[in-house]
Amino acid sequence: MEMKFVTKTRVEFRDLDAMRHVNNAVFVSFLETARMDFFDQTFGPDGFERFPFILGEVRIRFVSPAYIKEILELGIRVKEIGRKSYVFEYLIREEKTGRTVCEAESTQVMFDYRSRKTLDVPGEFRVLTEPVSRPDA
């Protein structure tokens, strides 16, 4: 699986659980880091304001554990875009060996925080993200 964008993070002591590997809940934060860096790189510093969203769903498939001081590559790409939502696909690998740590998907719903209503995905977002597929949803 080839990712459009890759950023990195280092596993810190605070990320570990009693089994001395990254706690499963921390992976949601890693996905958030990938999203933030992707937004900054793709849309600029005002991307979150231009394309506001709420997180509708997150699914993670854990493949192998990650350990302290490992450098993780956080890959992200837009898998598909619907009418009001879009799906990010993630691949997290350990940098040195390329070992897959997890695969994930998240669904973001475009959202106007003032009116508290969903929005259609803007054309500019569609053009800038080049999704893998474009369902009619």
Secondary structure, 3 states (H helix, E strand, C coil): CCCCEEEEEECCHHHECCCCCECCCHHHHHHHHHHHHHHHHHHCCCHHHHCCEEEEEEEEEECCCCCCCCEEEEEEEEEEECCCEEEEEEEEEECCCCCEEEEEEEEEEEEECCCCEECCCCHHHHHHHCCCECCCC
